[in-house]
Amino acid sequence: MPGIGLETLTAEIESVQPVRPVGRISALGGGTVTVTGLSDEAALGDLVELPRGTGAKMRGEVLTLAPSSITVLPDGDAEGLQIGDRVILLGQDGISPHESWIGRVIDPYGQALDDGPIMRGEKPHPLRGEPLNPTQRRGLGPRLETGMTVFNTMLPIVRGQRIGLFSGSGVGKTTLLARLALGLQADMVVIAMIGERGREVREFVERVLGPAGMQRAIVVAATSDMSPMTRRRCAWAAMAVAEHFRDEGKHVLFLADSVTRFADAHREVALASGEAGSLRGYPPSTTHLITSLCERAGPGTEMSGDITAIFSVLVAGSDMEEPVADILRGVLDGHVILDRKIAERGRFPAIDLLRSISRSLPEAANDDENALIAAARQSLGTYDRSEMMIQAGLYAPGSDAGIDAAIEAFPKLDAFITKREPENSVASFTELAECLRRQGSK
């Protein structure tokens, strides 16, 4: 761990505010708290400190402002709060990343969830930072090595690309994200675990990522039992951490699991503030919420690094038209769809290649590689269209040369998708060519 320098100590001292505005609770109900005495001081999105009983404290977020009162959403159960309880205004609270955070698990407020103290960086970063000026951004960068043959070839990921990973529950989404966290070429990884089950956080850190993965990773976690305010904040905090290291010139891999739970948390907060649900229960502000988060990732300027981002989406019943999935597809540079039927027959990752696409193509591959990708997709498409006839025994071998070639290539291509070796793109394309070569051909 880096030593504690003068800048770090100065940042810690400056964060201390001995005098803060104080208000009083005037009404309780509907999951919110009404506070008087802070209308002239508070701003939307400010944090406040509420009593929790027995000396404990909890946070709250300012949702609405009125001339004589403010409405606060508490970060926890409001049970035990009373009229007249003191409320302390904390103000806008950003996050101050530090180099020593690498290898750590933190909460959305920048506090350590694992053992040991955590240092505050000297420069606070706003949670809801502005995207970079689009006229100053570089274009997408070179193709990245991933350690997985399917992403080295047919679904390439390039530096600064933003892709979506669409999946139902239990189809292998988290495992695939972990493989990319371990194998994708980047300087460091920032992982947002939004609304995850508590036991899965430790399992993901210790067993899935392991010491090797954590050497270059920062995990920002908000478990499912936490308030919607904290779960929503998790995505913003993780992106702010990624932006901090991007501004230092690093190439950051950002993984969010999942955007659906981020949107669900926002829905709870927005409904509590009085916004009506219109998009299958999601408020209209959901679109801006998701697109503004995605736009913060991507290529940097000439003076900074890049954020390559993978956003996972929980798709209930494989409905790709549901609001969150539909919004994300419109702003990302590609989407990878995991299919439950493929997972049920035991092939992992359960990627449906015919429904998945990387918008980095054709620029991410040369002419020969693009020809191989097109041939593989054509073969898989031919087999998919004829599968029912083949499985039913209604196809006679030799009737169609294209179908014969697809039948021969399908098991090899199916196995090719699961491979994690060879690790580089050149060897992966060589293996893809072998999968498409007919028996007896030279």
Salt bridges, closest charged atoms under 4 A:
GLU12 OE1 - ARG120 NE 3.81
GLU61 OE2 - ARG232 NH2 2.84
ASP93 OD2 - ARG233 NH2 3.41
GLU99 OE2 - LYS250 NZ 3.89
ASP114 OD1 - ARG104 NH2 2.91
GLU196 OE2 - ARG261 NH2 3.01
GLU200 OE2 - ARG197 NH2 2.37
GLU203 OE1 - ARG199 NH1 3.07
GLU203 OE2 - ARG207 NH2 2.58
GLU206 OE2 - ARG202 NE 2.95
GLU243 OE1 - HIS125 NE2 3.01
GLU243 OE1 - ARG296 NH2 2.82
ASP247 OD1 - ARG246 NH2 3.01
GLU248 OE2 - HIS244 NE2 3.33
GLU248 OE1 - LYS250 NZ 3.73
ASP257 OD1 - LYS173 NZ 2.85
ASP257 OD1 - ARG261 NH2 3.68
ASP264 OD1 - ARG267 NH2 3.17
GLU268 OE2 - ARG231 NH2 3.20
GLU295 OE1 - ARG162 NH1 3.46
ASP306 OD1 - ARG138 NH2 2.50
ASP306 OD2 - ARG159 NE 2.43
ASP319 OD2 - ARG280 NH1 2.82
GLU321 OE2 - ARG329 NH2 3.40
ASP326 OD1 - ARG329 NH2 3.14
ASP333 OD2 - ARG162 NE 3.66
ASP339 OD2 - ARG355 NH1 3.76
ASP352 OD2 - ARG355 NH1 3.87
GLU369 OE1 - ARG143 NH1 3.10
GLU408 OE2 - LYS412 NZ 3.90
GLU408 OE1 - ARG438 NE 2.84
ASP414 OD2 - ARG345 NH1 2.78
ASP414 OD1 - ARG347 NE 2.93
GLU431 OE2 - LYS419 NZ 2.70
GLU434 OE2 - ARG437 NH1 2.44
